[in-house]
Amino acid sequence: MNIEGLGENIIKQLLDNKLIENIADIYTISFEEIASLKKNGKKFAQNLIDSIENSKQNDLYQLITALGIRHVGNKASKVLARKYRTIDNLAKASFEDLSAINDIGPIVANSIKEFFEQEQTLDLIKKLKEAGVNMNSKEEEIQDNRFEGKTFVLTGSLENYTRGEASNIIEKFGGKTSGTVSKKTDYVLAGEDAGSKLTKAQNLGVTIISEKEFEDLIK
């Protein structure tokens, strides 16, 4: 959840002092309890309280990642948040529906189903809701799947986008990104100082596009 100041050492102290027992307790811990962990800890406590409060507004994909569902990392979390839009919709999703999603498949789908079938998971979600943690996707819903089934590899430096921004655009339009060029790659988006990935794409005959051509595709 990107809570600044909440590192392993602080978590251990909170647990050892029985100030928290589970994830949801992070959102109910008091200023005084945090301040008690350090000498002259008021400034630290205020900063941590502010960071915890700010994390309540995180996007849905960040929450899904933070829940620690087996096999579900940041990339899969974005795919799930984009499709289901709310944590409740995801919790009710069928195995068949989940396993049909690109980048999910049966193993991950089964892990998700098992996770949301646990009573402790439902109790955790309930407590996080009560604490005011956002349960909805903030990403604009786009029905345009022009890149569905297409795999992009990004290489080199882009002028108008970071790699993360370009990847998000591709994923919004139903595509996916990979770090490796292969015969299954549909497009290599090549920026300045593109290296070995560009060479491999040329050798394999993979379609190479410039940043300008990419922008034409997403207009």
C-alpha positions in Angstrom: 0.0 0.0 0.0 3.1 2.2 -0.2 2.8 3.4 3.4 5.9 5.5 3.9 7.6 4.8 7.2 5.9 1.4 7.8 9.0 -0.8 7.3 9.8 -4.3 8.7 11.3 -2.9 11.9 8.2 -0.8 12.8 5.9 -3.7 11.9 7.9 -6.0 14.2 7.7 -3.4 17.0 3.9 -3.0 16.5 3.5 -6.8 16.7 5.8 -7.3 19.6 3.9 -4.7 21.6 0.6 -6.2 20.6 -0.6 -3.0 19.0 -1.6 -4.8 15.8 -2.5 -8.4 15.1 -3.6 -8.2 11.4 -3.5 -6.0 8.3 -6.7 -4.2 9.2 -5.3 -3.1 12.6 -2.9 -0.8 10.8 -5.8 1.4 10.0 -7.0 1.7 13.5 -3.7 2.3 15.3 -3.5 5.6 17.2 -1.0 8.4 17.1 -0.1 7.8 20.8 0.6 4.1 20.1 2.9 4.8 17.3 4.7 7.6 19.2 5.4 5.2 22.0 7.7 3.2 19.8 10.3 5.9 19.6 11.9 8.4 21.9 10.5 11.8 20.9 8.4 10.0 18.3 5.7 12.5 17.8 6.9 13.7 14.4 7.4 10.1 13.2 4.0 9.2 14.5 2.3 12.1 12.7 4.1 11.3 9.4 3.1 7.6 9.6 -0.5 8.4 10.5 -0.7 10.7 7.5 0.8 8.1 5.2 -1.6 5.4 6.5 -4.5 7.9 5.9 -3.3 8.6 2.4 -3.0 4.9 1.5 -6.8 4.6 1.9 -7.1 6.4 -1.4 -4.9 4.0 -3.3 -6.3 2.5 -6.5 -7.9 -0.9 -6.4 -5.0 -2.7 -8.1 -2.7 -1.6 -5.3 -5.1 -3.1 -2.7 -5.3 -6.4 -4.7 -1.5 -6.5 -4.8 -1.2 -5.7 -1.1 -3.6 -8.5 -0.1 -0.9 -11.0 -1.0 -2.9 -13.4 -3.1 -0.7 -16.3 -4.2 0.6 -15.8 -7.8 -1.0 -12.4 -8.0 1.6 -9.6 -8.5 1.3 -6.0 -9.6 0.7 -6.8 -13.3 -2.1 -9.3 -12.6 -3.6 -7.0 -10.1 -4.0 -4.3 -12.8 -5.6 -6.7 -15.1 -8.1 -7.8 -12.4 -8.9 -4.3 -11.3 -9.4 -3.2 -14.9 -11.9 -6.1 -15.6 -13.8 -6.2 -12.3 -13.7 -2.6 -11.2 -14.5 -3.4 -7.5 -13.2 -5.8 -4.9 -16.7 -7.2 -4.4 -17.0 -8.1 -8.1 -13.6 -9.8 -8.0 -14.6 -11.7 -4.9 -17.6 -13.1 -6.7 -15.9 -13.9 -10.0 -16.2 -17.5 -11.1 -13.3 -19.8 -11.8 -14.3 -20.0 -15.4 -14.4 -16.3 -15.9 -11.1 -15.7 -14.1 -9.2 -18.5 -16.0 -10.3 -17.1 -19.3 -8.5 -13.8 -18.7 -5.2 -13.2 -20.5 -2.3 -13.4 -18.0 -4.4 -15.1 -15.4 -5.1 -18.7 -16.4 -6.3 -21.7 -14.3 -3.6 -21.7 -11.7 -3.9 -18.1 -10.7 -7.7 -18.3 -11.1 -7.8 -21.1 -8.6 -5.6 -19.2 -6.2 -7.9 -16.2 -6.3 -11.0 -18.3 -5.8 -9.4 -20.0 -2.8 -8.4 -16.7 -1.3 -11.8 -15.1 -1.5 -13.5 -18.3 -0.2 -11.7 -18.0 3.2 -13.7 -16.5 6.0 -10.7 -14.6 7.3 -10.4 -12.9 3.9 -14.0 -11.7 3.9 -13.5 -10.5 7.5 -10.4 -8.6 6.5 -12.2 -6.9 3.5 -15.0 -6.0 5.8 -12.7 -4.3 8.3 -10.8 -2.5 5.5 -14.1 -1.2 4.2 -15.1 0.0 7.6 -11.7 1.8 7.9 -12.4 3.7 4.7 -10.0 1.9 2.4 -10.9 2.4 -1.3 -12.3 -0.7 -2.9 -13.0 0.6 -6.4 -10.9 1.1 -9.6 -10.1 4.7 -10.2 -9.0 4.1 -13.8 -11.2 5.4 -16.5 -13.2 2.5 -17.9 -12.3 2.0 -21.6 -14.3 -0.4 -23.8 -11.8 -0.2 -26.6 -9.8 -3.4 -26.8 -7.9 -2.6 -30.0 -4.7 -4.4 -28.6 -6.5 -7.5 -27.4 -4.3 -10.5 -28.0 -1.3 -8.3 -28.9 2.1 -8.4 -27.1 4.4 -5.4 -27.0 8.0 -5.2 -26.0 9.4 -1.8 -25.1 13.0 -0.9 -25.6 15.0 2.3 -25.5 14.0 5.7 -24.2 10.7 7.4 -25.2 10.3 11.1 -25.4 6.8 11.6 -24.2 6.2 8.5 -22.0 7.9 6.5 -19.3 7.9 2.8 -19.9 5.3 2.5 -17.2 3.0 5.0 -18.8 3.4 3.3 -22.2 2.7 -0.1 -20.7 -0.4 1.2 -18.9 -1.8 2.6 -22.2 -1.2 -0.8 -23.9 -2.9 -2.7 -21.1 -5.8 -0.2 -21.1 -6.5 -1.2 -24.7 -6.4 -4.9 -23.9 -2.8 -5.6 -24.8 0.1 -6.9 -22.8 3.8 -6.2 -22.4 6.7 -8.5 -22.2 10.4 -8.1 -21.4 11.5 -10.6 -24.0 11.3 -10.5 -27.8 10.1 -13.7 -29.4 8.3 -14.9 -32.5 5.1 -14.4 -30.6 5.8 -10.6 -30.1 3.5 -8.5 -32.2 5.2 -5.1 -31.8 8.5 -3.8 -30.5 8.2 -0.1 -29.5 11.7 1.3 -30.0 12.8 4.5 -28.5 16.2 6.2 -28.5 19.2 4.0 -27.8 17.3 0.8 -28.3 19.6 -2.1 -27.8 19.7 -5.9 -28.2 15.9 -6.3 -28.2 15.7 -4.2 -31.3 18.4 -6.3 -33.0 16.6 -9.5 -32.1 13.3 -8.1 -33.4 14.9 -7.2 -36.7 16.4 -10.8 -37.0 13.0 -12.3 -36.2 11.0 -10.1 -38.5 8.9 -8.6 -35.7 7.1 -5.4 -36.5 9.1 -2.4 -35.1 7.3 0.8 -34.4 8.5 4.3 -33.4 7.0 6.5 -30.7 5.1 8.4 -33.4 3.7 5.2 -34.9 2.6 4.2 -31.4 0.8 7.4 -30.9 -1.0 6.9 -34.2 -2.1 3.5 -33.0 -3.6 4.9 -29.7 -5.4 7.9 -31.2 
